[in-house]
Amino acid sequence: MSAMREFKRQSIRIIITNEKLFEEFREAKKCIFISGFKGYGMVGYITVTHIVEHLKCERAGVVITKYMPEAITVDKNGIVSPFELYVCRGTDEMSIMALVNHDLPDVRERTRYADTIIRWVTSIGVNEAVFFGGFDARYRVGDEKLRWVATSMWTRKLEEPKMESGLYIIGPLALFTLFSEIYKLPALVILPYAETSRPDPRAAAIAVETFAKLYGLSIDTRELYEKARLIEEKIMELEEQKEAMQAPPGASERVYM
């Protein structure tokens, strides 16, 4: 059995499990790295997993941390680890690598996690990064669907407004953005307005559509909108049940003159 390629920095190890797929990714003229986390509305996580599924990406590696979450699951391809690397076979012009964070890195090593990942992707020739998160819907000021932030090396602009000064990105997403700035990786953060108290597939659909438009891709989002509809219907049903329980006995039968 041949040794697997590995990149290690401090307590974080990146292990390539599919060398052929990894090399195919690096051979493209433009290499794109994407990622997100389970933040507001779980937008980052839902967006990345949807892209991975619909572009038929394949698992190419895993990330191992010192304080590894002690949980795994399975999918159609076998064991699913907390932090996985996928490669989406594109064309000679462009290829995509996705880091799927099924869990959050332990708070004790989130800085090392972000530092290692971004340092590594710059070392393997990634040209651009796109990160996804949710933006608290309470800060919406017009009819725009999202806000965005970019590092100083990013040269393109979106039609939507940028995030205003005085507001903050927090958590691992902030660290990924910070280290992209430090290591001069052109990076864009797409932040659709999202519900903060529940998963928001509708916001994720907006993120997917924005990403697809940016790179000329075709990614179906109907499934996300359908999930959003079902969630919203369930919430409405629960609200109606709550109101019915709080109403005084016989209230629905009263007649007011």
DRENPA-3360 file (N, C-alpha, C; in nm, 2 decimals, always signed):
BEGIN
1 = MSAMREFK = +0.08/-0.12/+0.00/+0.00/+0.00/+0.00/+0.09/+0.12/+0.00 ~ +0.07/+0.21/-0.10/+0.15/+0.33/-0.11/+0.11/+0.44/+0.00 ~ +0.20/+0.52/+0.04/+0.18/+0.62/+0.14/+0.09/+0.73/+0.08 ~ +0.00/+0.78/+0.16/-0.09/+0.88/+0.12/-0.02/+1.02/+0.14 ~ -0.05/+1.11/+0.05/+0.01/+1.25/+0.06/-0.05/+1.31/+0.18 ~ +0.03/+1.38/+0.26/-0.02/+1.45/+0.38/+0.05/+1.58/+0.40 ~ -0.03/+1.68/+0.44/+0.03/+1.81/+0.48/-0.01/+1.83/+0.63 ~ +0.09/+1.86/+0.71/+0.07/+1.88/+0.85/+0.13/+2.01/+0.90;
9 = RQSIRIII = +0.05/+2.08/+0.98/+0.09/+2.20/+1.04/+0.04/+2.20/+1.19 ~ +0.13/+2.20/+1.28/+0.09/+2.19/+1.42/+0.00/+2.07/+1.44 ~ -0.13/+2.09/+1.49/-0.21/+1.97/+1.52/-0.31/+1.94/+1.41 ~ -0.30/+2.00/+1.30/-0.39/+1.98/+1.19/-0.32/+1.90/+1.08 ~ -0.39/+1.79/+1.03/-0.33/+1.71/+0.92/-0.43/+1.71/+0.81 ~ -0.38/+1.73/+0.69/-0.47/+1.72/+0.56/-0.42/+1.60/+0.49 ~ -0.50/+1.50/+0.47/-0.46/+1.37/+0.41/-0.54/+1.35/+0.28 ~ -0.46/+1.34/+0.17/-0.52/+1.31/+0.04/-0.54/+1.16/+0.02;
17 = TNEKLFEE = -0.67/+1.12/+0.00/-0.70/+0.98/-0.01/-0.72/+0.94/-0.16 ~ -0.74/+1.04/-0.25/-0.75/+1.01/-0.39/-0.65/+1.09/-0.47 ~ -0.53/+1.04/-0.48/-0.42/+1.11/-0.54/-0.46/+1.15/-0.69 ~ -0.52/+1.06/-0.76/-0.55/+1.09/-0.91/-0.64/+1.21/-0.92 ~ -0.75/+1.21/-0.83/-0.85/+1.32/-0.84/-0.78/+1.45/-0.79 ~ -0.70/+1.44/-0.69/-0.63/+1.56/-0.65/-0.54/+1.63/-0.76 ~ -0.47/+1.54/-0.83/-0.39/+1.59/-0.94/-0.47/+1.65/-1.05 ~ -0.58/+1.59/-1.08/-0.67/+1.64/-1.18/-0.72/+1.78/-1.14;
25 = FREAKKCI = -0.75/+1.80/-1.02/-0.79/+1.94/-0.97/-0.67/+2.04/-0.99 ~ -0.55/+2.00/-0.96/-0.44/+2.09/-0.97/-0.40/+2.13/-1.12 ~ -0.44/+2.04/-1.21/-0.41/+2.06/-1.35/-0.49/+2.16/-1.42 ~ -0.61/+2.20/-1.36/-0.69/+2.30/-1.43/-0.63/+2.43/-1.43 ~ -0.67/+2.51/-1.53/-0.61/+2.65/-1.54/-0.65/+2.74/-1.42 ~ -0.78/+2.72/-1.37/-0.82/+2.79/-1.26/-0.88/+2.70/-1.15 ~ -0.82/+2.70/-1.03/-0.86/+2.62/-0.92/-0.93/+2.70/-0.82 ~ -1.05/+2.66/-0.79/-1.14/+2.73/-0.70/-1.16/+2.64/-0.57;
33 = FISGFKGY = -1.15/+2.71/-0.45/-1.17/+2.64/-0.33/-1.30/+2.70/-0.26 ~ -1.39/+2.62/-0.21/-1.51/+2.67/-0.15/-1.53/+2.60/-0.01 ~ -1.59/+2.67/+0.08/-1.62/+2.61/+0.21/-1.73/+2.70/+0.28 ~ -1.78/+2.64/+0.39/-1.87/+2.71/+0.47/-1.90/+2.63/+0.60 ~ -1.97/+2.69/+0.70/-1.99/+2.62/+0.83/-2.14/+2.63/+0.87 ~ -2.17/+2.57/+0.98/-2.30/+2.56/+1.03/-2.33/+2.69/+1.12 ~ -2.33/+2.80/+1.05/-2.36/+2.93/+1.12/-2.50/+2.96/+1.11 ~ -2.53/+3.10/+1.09/-2.67/+3.14/+1.08/-2.74/+3.07/+0.97;
41 = GMVGYITV = -2.85/+3.01/+1.00/-2.93/+2.94/+0.91/-2.87/+2.81/+0.85 ~ -2.75/+2.78/+0.90/-2.67/+2.67/+0.85/-2.64/+2.69/+0.70 ~ -2.64/+2.81/+0.65/-2.63/+2.85/+0.51/-2.50/+2.80/+0.45 ~ -2.39/+2.82/+0.52/-2.26/+2.77/+0.46/-2.26/+2.62/+0.44 ~ -2.30/+2.55/+0.54/-2.30/+2.40/+0.53/-2.40/+2.35/+0.42 ~ -2.52/+2.40/+0.42/-2.62/+2.36/+0.32/-2.57/+2.39/+0.18 ~ -2.52/+2.51/+0.16/-2.47/+2.56/+0.03/-2.37/+2.47/-0.03 ~ -2.26/+2.44/+0.05/-2.15/+2.36/+0.01/-2.19/+2.22/-0.02;
49 = THIVEHLK = -2.27/+2.16/+0.07/-2.31/+2.02/+0.05/-2.40/+2.01/-0.08 ~ -2.48/+2.11/-0.10/-2.57/+2.11/-0.22/-2.48/+2.12/-0.35 ~ -2.38/+2.20/-0.35/-2.29/+2.22/-0.46/-2.22/+2.08/-0.49 ~ -2.17/+2.02/-0.38/-2.10/+1.90/-0.39/-2.19/+1.79/-0.45 ~ -2.31/+1.78/-0.41/-2.40/+1.68/-0.46/-2.44/+1.70/-0.60 ~ -2.47/+1.82/-0.64/-2.52/+1.85/-0.77/-2.41/+1.86/-0.88 ~ -2.29/+1.89/-0.84/-2.18/+1.88/-0.94/-2.11/+1.75/-0.94 ~ -2.17/+1.65/-0.86/-2.12/+1.51/-0.86/-1.97/+1.51/-0.82;
57 = CERAGVVI = -1.94/+1.58/-0.72/-1.80/+1.58/-0.67/-1.77/+1.45/-0.60 ~ -1.64/+1.42/-0.59/-1.59/+1.30/-0.53/-1.50/+1.33/-0.41 ~ -1.50/+1.24/-0.32/-1.42/+1.26/-0.20/-1.27/+1.24/-0.23 ~ -1.19/+1.34/-0.20/-1.05/+1.33/-0.23/-0.96/+1.34/-0.11 ~ -1.01/+1.37/+0.01/-0.93/+1.37/+0.13/-1.00/+1.40/+0.25 ~ -0.93/+1.40/+0.36/-0.99/+1.44/+0.49/-0.90/+1.53/+0.57 ~ -0.96/+1.60/+0.67/-0.88/+1.68/+0.76/-0.89/+1.62/+0.90 ~ -0.78/+1.60/+0.96/-0.77/+1.54/+1.09/-0.72/+1.65/+1.19;
65 = TKYMPEAI = -0.79/+1.66/+1.30/-0.75/+1.76/+1.40/-0.72/+1.69/+1.54 ~ -0.66/+1.76/+1.62/-0.62/+1.71/+1.75/-0.74/+1.67/+1.84 ~ -0.84/+1.77/+1.84/-0.96/+1.75/+1.91/-1.07/+1.71/+1.81 ~ -1.06/+1.59/+1.75/-1.15/+1.55/+1.65/-1.29/+1.52/+1.71 ~ -1.40/+1.57/+1.65/-1.53/+1.53/+1.69/-1.55/+1.38/+1.69 ~ -1.60/+1.33/+1.80/-1.61/+1.18/+1.81/-1.74/+1.13/+1.76 ~ -1.76/+1.15/+1.63/-1.89/+1.11/+1.57/-1.86/+1.10/+1.42 ~ -1.92/+0.99/+1.36/-1.92/+0.97/+1.21/-2.05/+0.93/+1.17;
73 = TVDKNGIV = -2.08/+0.93/+1.04/-2.20/+0.87/+0.98/-2.16/+0.80/+0.85 ~ -2.26/+0.76/+0.78/-2.23/+0.69/+0.65/-2.32/+0.76/+0.54 ~ -2.27/+0.75/+0.42/-2.35/+0.78/+0.30/-2.34/+0.68/+0.20 ~ -2.38/+0.70/+0.08/-2.38/+0.60/-0.03/-2.23/+0.56/-0.06 ~ -2.14/+0.65/-0.03/-2.00/+0.62/-0.06/-1.92/+0.56/+0.06 ~ -1.98/+0.54/+0.17/-1.91/+0.48/+0.29/-1.91/+0.58/+0.41 ~ -1.80/+0.57/+0.48/-1.78/+0.65/+0.61/-1.77/+0.80/+0.57 ~ -1.84/+0.88/+0.65/-1.83/+1.02/+0.64/-1.76/+1.08/+0.76;
81 = SPFELYVC = -1.65/+1.14/+0.74/-1.58/+1.20/+0.86/-1.62/+1.35/+0.88 ~ -1.58/+1.40/+0.99/-1.63/+1.54/+1.02/-1.58/+1.65/+0.92 ~ -1.46/+1.63/+0.87/-1.41/+1.74/+0.78/-1.36/+1.67/+0.65 ~ -1.42/+1.69/+0.54/-1.39/+1.62/+0.42/-1.36/+1.71/+0.30 ~ -1.27/+1.67/+0.22/-1.23/+1.74/+0.09/-1.29/+1.67/-0.03 ~ -1.36/+1.75/-0.11/-1.42/+1.69/-0.23/-1.36/+1.77/-0.35 ~ -1.35/+1.70/-0.46/-1.31/+1.76/-0.59/-1.42/+1.74/-0.69 ~ -1.46/+1.85/-0.75/-1.56/+1.85/-0.86/-1.49/+1.85/-0.99;
89 = RGTDEMSI = -1.50/+1.75/-1.07/-1.43/+1.74/-1.20/-1.50/+1.85/-1.29 ~ -1.42/+1.95/-1.32/-1.47/+2.05/-1.41/-1.42/+2.03/-1.55 ~ -1.36/+2.13/-1.60/-1.30/+2.13/-1.74/-1.15/+2.16/-1.72 ~ -1.08/+2.16/-1.84/-0.94/+2.21/-1.83/-0.93/+2.35/-1.78 ~ -1.04/+2.43/-1.80/-1.03/+2.57/-1.76/-1.05/+2.59/-1.61 ~ -1.14/+2.50/-1.55/-1.17/+2.53/-1.41/-1.20/+2.40/-1.33 ~ -1.16/+2.39/-1.21/-1.19/+2.28/-1.12/-1.22/+2.33/-0.98 ~ -1.30/+2.26/-0.91/-1.34/+2.31/-0.77/-1.31/+2.21/-0.67;
97 = MALVNHDL = -1.25/+2.26/-0.56/-1.23/+2.18/-0.44/-1.32/+2.23/-0.33 ~ -1.39/+2.14/-0.26/-1.48/+2.18/-0.15/-1.44/+2.12/-0.02 ~ -1.43/+2.20/+0.08/-1.41/+2.15/+0.22/-1.55/+2.15/+0.28 ~ -1.60/+2.03/+0.31/-1.73/+2.01/+0.38/-1.70/+2.00/+0.53 ~ -1.75/+2.09/+0.60/-1.74/+2.09/+0.75/-1.87/+2.03/+0.81 ~ -1.87/+1.90/+0.83/-2.00/+1.84/+0.88/-2.01/+1.88/+1.03 ~ -1.90/+1.92/+1.09/-1.90/+1.96/+1.23/-1.82/+2.09/+1.24 ~ -1.82/+2.16/+1.35/-1.74/+2.27/+1.38/-1.60/+2.23/+1.44;
105 = PDVRERTR = -1.49/+2.28/+1.40/-1.37/+2.25/+1.46/-1.38/+2.30/+1.61 ~ -1.31/+2.22/+1.70/-1.31/+2.25/+1.84/-1.26/+2.40/+1.86 ~ -1.32/+2.47/+1.95/-1.28/+2.61/+1.97/-1.13/+2.63/+2.00 ~ -1.07/+2.53/+2.06/-0.93/+2.54/+2.10/-0.84/+2.54/+1.99 ~ -0.88/+2.49/+1.87/-0.79/+2.49/+1.76/-0.85/+2.55/+1.63 ~ -0.95/+2.63/+1.64/-1.01/+2.69/+1.52/-0.91/+2.78/+1.45 ~ -0.83/+2.85/+1.52/-0.74/+2.94/+1.46/-0.64/+2.86/+1.38 ~ -0.58/+2.75/+1.44/-0.49/+2.66/+1.37/-0.56/+2.60/+1.25;
113 = YADTIIRW = -0.68/+2.56/+1.27/-0.75/+2.49/+1.16/-0.76/+2.59/+1.04 ~ -0.81/+2.71/+1.06/-0.82/+2.80/+0.95/-0.68/+2.84/+0.89 ~ -0.58/+2.86/+0.97/-0.45/+2.89/+0.93/-0.39/+2.78/+0.84 ~ -0.41/+2.66/+0.88/-0.35/+2.54/+0.81/-0.42/+2.52/+0.68 ~ -0.56/+2.53/+0.68/-0.63/+2.51/+0.55/-0.60/+2.61/+0.45 ~ -0.60/+2.74/+0.49/-0.57/+2.85/+0.39/-0.43/+2.85/+0.34 ~ -0.34/+2.82/+0.43/-0.20/+2.81/+0.40/-0.18/+2.70/+0.29 ~ -0.24/+2.59/+0.32/-0.23/+2.47/+0.23/-0.29/+2.50/+0.09;
121 = VTSIGVNE = -0.41/+2.56/+0.09/-0.47/+2.58/-0.05/-0.39/+2.68/-0.13 ~ -0.33/+2.77/-0.06/-0.24/+2.87/-0.14/-0.12/+2.79/-0.19 ~ -0.07/+2.69/-0.12/+0.05/+2.62/-0.16/+0.03/+2.53/-0.27 ~ -0.10/+2.48/-0.29/-0.13/+2.39/-0.40/-0.18/+2.45/-0.53 ~ -0.18/+2.59/-0.53/-0.21/+2.66/-0.65/-0.35/+2.70/-0.67 ~ -0.43/+2.71/-0.56/-0.57/+2.76/-0.57/-0.56/+2.91/-0.61 ~ -0.65/+2.94/-0.70/-0.65/+3.08/-0.75/-0.75/+3.17/-0.68 ~ -0.86/+3.11/-0.64/-0.96/+3.19/-0.58/-1.04/+3.10/-0.48;
129 = AVFFGGFD = -1.09/+3.17/-0.37/-1.17/+3.10/-0.28/-1.31/+3.17/-0.26 ~ -1.41/+3.09/-0.24/-1.55/+3.15/-0.22/-1.60/+3.08/-0.09 ~ -1.64/+3.16/+0.01/-1.69/+3.11/+0.13/-1.84/+3.15/+0.14 ~ -1.91/+3.07/+0.22/-2.06/+3.10/+0.23/-2.10/+3.11/+0.38 ~ -2.19/+3.20/+0.41/-2.24/+3.21/+0.54/-2.38/+3.28/+0.53 ~ -2.44/+3.29/+0.65/-2.57/+3.36/+0.66/-2.55/+3.50/+0.72 ~ -2.64/+3.59/+0.67/-2.64/+3.73/+0.72/-2.77/+3.75/+0.79 ~ -2.77/+3.79/+0.91/-2.89/+3.81/+1.00/-2.99/+3.90/+0.92;
137 = ARYRVGDE = -3.11/+3.84/+0.89/-3.21/+3.90/+0.82/-3.26/+4.03/+0.88 ~ -3.24/+4.05/+1.01/-3.28/+4.17/+1.08/-3.21/+4.30/+1.03 ~ -3.10/+4.28/+0.96/-3.02/+4.39/+0.91/-3.05/+4.42/+0.76 ~ -3.15/+4.36/+0.71/-3.19/+4.39/+0.57/-3.24/+4.54/+0.57 ~ -3.20/+4.61/+0.47/-3.24/+4.75/+0.46/-3.32/+4.78/+0.33 ~ -3.32/+4.69/+0.24/-3.40/+4.71/+0.11/-3.45/+4.58/+0.07 ~ -3.45/+4.56/-0.06/-3.50/+4.44/-0.12/-3.39/+4.35/-0.17 ~ -3.26/+4.38/-0.13/-3.15/+4.30/-0.17/-3.16/+4.16/-0.10;
145 = KLRWVATS = -3.10/+4.06/-0.17/-3.10/+3.93/-0.12/-2.98/+3.89/-0.04 ~ -2.87/+3.96/-0.05/-2.75/+3.92/+0.02/-2.66/+4.04/+0.04 ~ -2.55/+4.02/+0.12/-2.44/+4.11/+0.13/-2.31/+4.03/+0.10 ~ -2.20/+4.09/+0.08/-2.08/+4.02/+0.05/-1.96/+4.10/+0.10 ~ -1.85/+4.02/+0.12/-1.72/+4.08/+0.17/-1.62/+4.01/+0.08 ~ -1.51/+4.08/+0.05/-1.40/+4.02/-0.02/-1.27/+4.07/+0.03 ~ -1.17/+3.98/+0.01/-1.03/+4.02/+0.05/-0.98/+4.12/-0.05 ~ -0.87/+4.19/-0.01/-0.81/+4.29/-0.10/-0.76/+4.24/-0.23;
153 = MWTRKLEE = -0.73/+4.11/-0.24/-0.68/+4.05/-0.37/-0.80/+4.02/-0.47 ~ -0.92/+4.02/-0.42/-1.04/+3.99/-0.50/-1.07/+4.11/-0.59 ~ -1.09/+4.09/-0.72/-1.10/+4.20/-0.81/-1.24/+4.23/-0.86 ~ -1.33/+4.13/-0.85/-1.46/+4.14/-0.91/-1.56/+4.19/-0.81 ~ -1.67/+4.25/-0.86/-1.77/+4.30/-0.77/-1.91/+4.24/-0.80 ~ -1.99/+4.22/-0.70/-2.12/+4.17/-0.72/-2.22/+4.29/-0.73 ~ -2.34/+4.26/-0.78/-2.44/+4.37/-0.80/-2.49/+4.41/-0.66 ~ -2.50/+4.32/-0.57/-2.56/+4.34/-0.44/-2.46/+4.43/-0.35;
161 = PKMESGLY = -2.52/+4.49/-0.25/-2.43/+4.58/-0.16/-2.33/+4.50/-0.08 ~ -2.22/+4.56/-0.05/-2.12/+4.49/+0.04/-2.17/+4.50/+0.19 ~ -2.11/+4.42/+0.27/-2.14/+4.44/+0.42/-2.09/+4.57/+0.47 ~ -2.17/+4.63/+0.55/-2.14/+4.77/+0.60/-2.04/+4.76/+0.71 ~ -1.96/+4.87/+0.72/-1.87/+4.88/+0.83/-1.94/+4.89/+0.96 ~ -1.88/+4.82/+1.06/-1.95/+4.81/+1.20/-2.02/+4.68/+1.22 ~ -2.04/+4.61/+1.12/-2.10/+4.47/+1.13/-1.99/+4.37/+1.13 ~ -2.01/+4.25/+1.18/-1.91/+4.15/+1.19/-1.94/+4.02/+1.14;
169 = IIGPLALF = -1.84/+3.95/+1.08/-1.85/+3.81/+1.05/-1.78/+3.74/+1.17 ~ -1.84/+3.64/+1.23/-1.78/+3.57/+1.34/-1.75/+3.43/+1.32 ~ -1.67/+3.36/+1.41/-1.65/+3.22/+1.40/-1.55/+3.18/+1.30 ~ -1.55/+3.05/+1.27/-1.45/+3.00/+1.17/-1.46/+3.07/+1.03 ~ -1.57/+3.11/+0.99/-1.58/+3.18/+0.86/-1.50/+3.31/+0.87 ~ -1.50/+3.38/+0.98/-1.42/+3.50/+0.99/-1.27/+3.47/+0.99 ~ -1.23/+3.35/+1.05/-1.09/+3.31/+1.04/-1.05/+3.27/+0.90 ~ -1.13/+3.20/+0.83/-1.10/+3.17/+0.69/-1.08/+3.29/+0.61;
177 = TLFSEIYK = -1.16/+3.39/+0.63/-1.15/+3.52/+0.56/-1.02/+3.59/+0.60 ~ -1.00/+3.60/+0.73/-0.88/+3.67/+0.78/-0.75/+3.61/+0.72 ~ -0.74/+3.48/+0.72/-0.61/+3.41/+0.68/-0.60/+3.42/+0.52 ~ -0.72/+3.43/+0.45/-0.71/+3.45/+0.31/-0.65/+3.59/+0.28 ~ -0.69/+3.69/+0.36/-0.63/+3.82/+0.35/-0.48/+3.82/+0.38 ~ -0.44/+3.75/+0.49/-0.30/+3.74/+0.53/-0.21/+3.68/+0.42 ~ -0.26/+3.57/+0.37/-0.19/+3.49/+0.27/-0.21/+3.53/+0.12 ~ -0.28/+3.65/+0.11/-0.31/+3.71/-0.02/-0.38/+3.61/-0.12;
185 = LPALVILP = -0.48/+3.54/-0.06/-0.56/+3.46/-0.15/-0.69/+3.54/-0.19 ~ -0.72/+3.56/-0.31/-0.84/+3.63/-0.35/-0.96/+3.55/-0.30 ~ -1.04/+3.61/-0.21/-1.15/+3.53/-0.15/-1.27/+3.62/-0.15 ~ -1.39/+3.56/-0.18/-1.52/+3.62/-0.17/-1.60/+3.55/-0.07 ~ -1.67/+3.63/+0.02/-1.77/+3.57/+0.11/-1.91/+3.61/+0.07 ~ -1.99/+3.51/+0.04/-2.13/+3.54/+0.00/-2.22/+3.52/+0.12 ~ -2.30/+3.62/+0.15/-2.38/+3.62/+0.28/-2.52/+3.65/+0.25 ~ -2.60/+3.55/+0.20/-2.75/+3.58/+0.18/-2.82/+3.60/+0.32;
193 = YAETSRPD = -2.92/+3.69/+0.32/-3.00/+3.71/+0.44/-3.06/+3.58/+0.48 ~ -3.05/+3.55/+0.61/-3.10/+3.42/+0.66/-3.17/+3.43/+0.79 ~ -3.26/+3.33/+0.82/-3.32/+3.32/+0.95/-3.21/+3.26/+1.04 ~ -3.20/+3.32/+1.16/-3.09/+3.28/+1.25/-3.13/+3.16/+1.34 ~ -3.26/+3.14/+1.35/-3.30/+3.04/+1.45/-3.33/+2.90/+1.39 ~ -3.31/+2.88/+1.26/-3.34/+2.76/+1.20/-3.27/+2.74/+1.07 ~ -3.26/+2.62/+1.02/-3.20/+2.60/+0.88/-3.27/+2.68/+0.78 ~ -3.20/+2.74/+0.69/-3.27/+2.83/+0.59/-3.22/+2.79/+0.45;
201 = PRAAAIAV = -3.29/+2.68/+0.39/-3.25/+2.64/+0.25/-3.27/+2.75/+0.15 ~ -3.37/+2.84/+0.17/-3.39/+2.94/+0.07/-3.27/+3.04/+0.06 ~ -3.21/+3.07/+0.17/-3.09/+3.15/+0.17/-2.98/+3.08/+0.10 ~ -2.97/+2.95/+0.13/-2.87/+2.86/+0.07/-2.88/+2.86/-0.08 ~ -3.01/+2.86/-0.13/-3.04/+2.86/-0.27/-2.99/+2.99/-0.34 ~ -3.00/+3.10/-0.27/-2.95/+3.23/-0.32/-2.80/+3.22/-0.33 ~ -2.74/+3.16/-0.23/-2.59/+3.15/-0.23/-2.54/+3.07/-0.35 ~ -2.61/+2.95/-0.37/-2.57/+2.86/-0.48/-2.59/+2.93/-0.61;
209 = ETFAKLYG = -2.70/+3.00/-0.63/-2.73/+3.07/-0.76/-2.63/+3.18/-0.78 ~ -2.59/+3.25/-0.68/-2.48/+3.36/-0.69/-2.35/+3.30/-0.73 ~ -2.31/+3.19/-0.67/-2.19/+3.12/-0.70/-2.19/+3.07/-0.85 ~ -2.30/+3.00/-0.88/-2.32/+2.95/-1.02/-2.31/+3.06/-1.13 ~ -2.37/+3.17/-1.10/-2.36/+3.28/-1.20/-2.22/+3.33/-1.21 ~ -2.15/+3.34/-1.10/-2.02/+3.39/-1.09/-1.92/+3.31/-1.18 ~ -1.94/+3.18/-1.18/-1.85/+3.09/-1.26/-1.91/+3.02/-1.38 ~ -2.03/+3.07/-1.42/-2.09/+3.01/-1.54/-2.13/+2.87/-1.53;
217 = LSIDTREL = -2.18/+2.83/-1.41/-2.22/+2.69/-1.38/-2.37/+2.68/-1.38 ~ -2.42/+2.56/-1.40/-2.56/+2.53/-1.40/-2.58/+2.43/-1.28 ~ -2.65/+2.49/-1.17/-2.67/+2.41/-1.05/-2.82/+2.43/-1.01 ~ -2.89/+2.32/-1.02/-3.04/+2.32/-0.99/-3.06/+2.35/-0.84 ~ -3.15/+2.45/-0.81/-3.18/+2.49/-0.67/-3.32/+2.46/-0.63 ~ -3.40/+2.39/-0.72/-3.54/+2.37/-0.69/-3.56/+2.29/-0.56 ~ -3.47/+2.19/-0.54/-3.48/+2.11/-0.42/-3.47/+2.20/-0.29 ~ -3.38/+2.30/-0.29/-3.36/+2.38/-0.18/-3.49/+2.47/-0.15;
225 = YEKARLIE = -3.55/+2.52/-0.26/-3.67/+2.60/-0.25/-3.78/+2.52/-0.19 ~ -3.79/+2.39/-0.24/-3.89/+2.30/-0.19/-3.87/+2.27/-0.04 ~ -3.75/+2.25/+0.00/-3.72/+2.23/+0.14/-3.76/+2.35/+0.23 ~ -3.73/+2.47/+0.17/-3.77/+2.59/+0.24/-3.92/+2.60/+0.25 ~ -3.99/+2.57/+0.15/-4.14/+2.57/+0.15/-4.20/+2.48/+0.26 ~ -4.14/+2.36/+0.27/-4.19/+2.26/+0.37/-4.16/+2.31/+0.51 ~ -4.04/+2.37/+0.53/-4.01/+2.42/+0.66/-4.10/+2.54/+0.70 ~ -4.13/+2.63/+0.61/-4.21/+2.74/+0.64/-4.36/+2.70/+0.66;
233 = EKIMELEE = -4.40/+2.59/+0.59/-4.54/+2.54/+0.61/-4.55/+2.48/+0.75 ~ -4.44/+2.41/+0.79/-4.44/+2.35/+0.93/-4.44/+2.45/+1.04 ~ -4.36/+2.56/+1.02/-4.36/+2.67/+1.11/-4.50/+2.73/+1.13 ~ -4.56/+2.76/+1.01/-4.70/+2.82/+1.01/-4.80/+2.73/+1.09 ~ -4.78/+2.60/+1.06/-4.87/+2.50/+1.13/-4.85/+2.51/+1.28 ~ -4.73/+2.51/+1.32/-4.70/+2.51/+1.46/-4.75/+2.64/+1.53 ~ -4.73/+2.76/+1.45/-4.78/+2.88/+1.51/-4.93/+2.88/+1.52 ~ -5.00/+2.82/+1.43/-5.15/+2.81/+1.43/-5.19/+2.73/+1.55;
241 = QKEAMQAP = -5.12/+2.62/+1.57/-5.15/+2.53/+1.69/-5.13/+2.60/+1.82 ~ -5.02/+2.68/+1.82/-4.99/+2.76/+1.94/-5.10/+2.86/+1.97 ~ -5.14/+2.93/+1.87/-5.25/+3.03/+1.89/-5.38/+2.97/+1.93 ~ -5.41/+2.85/+1.88/-5.53/+2.78/+1.91/-5.53/+2.74/+2.06 ~ -5.41/+2.70/+2.11/-5.39/+2.65/+2.25/-5.41/+2.77/+2.34 ~ -5.37/+2.89/+2.30/-5.37/+3.01/+2.38/-5.50/+3.08/+2.39 ~ -5.59/+3.05/+2.29/-5.72/+3.11/+2.28/-5.81/+3.06/+2.39 ~ -5.89/+3.15/+2.45/-5.99/+3.11/+2.56/-6.09/+3.01/+2.51;
249 = PGASERVY = -6.14/+2.93/+2.59/-6.24/+2.83/+2.55/-6.36/+2.89/+2.48 ~ -6.40/+2.84/+2.37/-6.52/+2.89/+2.30/-6.50/+3.02/+2.22 ~ -6.37/+3.06/+2.22/-6.34/+3.19/+2.15/-6.38/+3.19/+2.00 ~ -6.36/+3.08/+1.94/-6.39/+3.07/+1.79/-6.54/+3.07/+1.77 ~ -6.63/+3.05/+1.87/-6.77/+3.04/+1.85/-6.84/+3.18/+1.89 ~ -6.77/+3.27/+1.95/-6.83/+3.40/+1.99/-6.87/+3.48/+1.87 ~ -6.97/+3.56/+1.88/-7.02/+3.65/+1.78/-7.01/+3.79/+1.84 ~ -6.95/+3.88/+1.77/-6.94/+4.02/+1.81/-7.03/+4.11/+1.73;
257 = M = -7.11/+4.19/+1.80/-7.20/+4.28/+1.73/-7.15/+4.43/+1.74;
% end
